[in-house]
Each structure stands twice: as structure tokens, then as C-alpha cells.
Amino acid sequence: MDEHVVGVAFASDGRTVATGTRAGQVTVWTATGDRVLAWLAHPKPVRALCFLVDSRSLISIDREGTLRM
């Protein structure tokens, strides 16, 4: 699996970070580097990630334009 990180988003709470990979995996981390959650969100590479204002909801988009929340 291709684990190269191609997207990063920082939550406004300052405690949470999300990464997306070329393999379509999205991972949520604490700011101290502990993995909280990881899942295969897309069949294509992740192109962008964005936390919503509540810092608990995350949107990701892949290179084909598919959005996941």
C-alpha cells in the first residue's frame, strides 16, 4: 500500500491533525502524534482534507472529485 502523505489538515481546536495518502487512506492523529483513527476512505489518492468548525467533522476529497465526510 502506498502510504505517502499527500494532504494534511489541522483542526481549529489545535489538538487534532488529519492526513491523507496516495492510497486513499485517511488518518486522524492527536497533535502529539498518537493515531486515533484510520480508514480507507477513497479508492483514489486523497487530494485535500478539511476539518469543519466543530473540529470533529472531517471532509476529504480524492483525485476523482469524490467527497467523504
C-alpha positions in Angstrom: 0.0 0.0 0.0 1.3 3.5 -0.9 1.5 5.4 2.4 2.9 8.6 1.1 1.1 11.5 2.7 -0.3 13.9 0.2 -2.7 16.0 2.3 -2.8 17.4 5.8 -5.4 19.3 7.8 -5.2 20.9 11.2 -8.3 21.2 13.3 -9.1 24.6 14.8 -9.0 23.1 18.3 -5.2 22.7 18.0 -5.4 19.1 19.2 -6.2 17.2 16.1 -4.5 16.6 12.7 -5.6 14.5 9.7 -3.5 13.1 6.9 -4.5 11.6 3.6 -2.3 9.3 1.4 -1.9 8.4 -2.2 -3.5 5.0 -1.4 -6.7 6.8 -0.2 -6.3 6.3 3.5 -7.3 9.0 5.9 -5.8 9.0 9.4 -6.7 11.2 12.4 -3.9 12.0 14.9 -3.6 13.8 18.1 -1.2 16.8 18.0 1.3 14.8 20.0 1.4 12.1 17.3 -0.9 9.3 18.6 -3.1 7.7 15.9 -6.7 8.0 16.8 -8.5 6.5 13.8 -7.5 5.3 10.3 -9.7 4.1 7.4 -9.5 3.6 3.6 -11.7 6.5 2.7 -11.1 6.6 -1.1 -10.1 4.2 -3.9 -8.0 7.0 -5.4 -5.4 9.3 -3.9 -6.6 11.9 -1.3 -6.2 15.4 -2.7 -7.5 17.6 0.1 -8.7 17.4 3.7 -10.6 20.0 5.8 -12.0 20.0 9.3 -15.3 21.7 9.9 -15.5 24.4 12.5 -16.5 21.9 15.2 -13.1 20.2 14.9 -14.8 16.8 15.0 -16.1 16.6 11.4 -13.7 16.0 8.6 -14.2 16.2 4.8 -11.8 14.5 2.3 -11.8 14.6 -1.4 -9.9 12.3 -3.8 -8.4 13.0 -7.2 -11.7 11.9 -9.0 -13.7 14.6 -7.0 -15.4 12.2 -4.6 -16.1 13.8 -1.2 -16.3 11.8 2.1 -17.4 13.2 5.4 
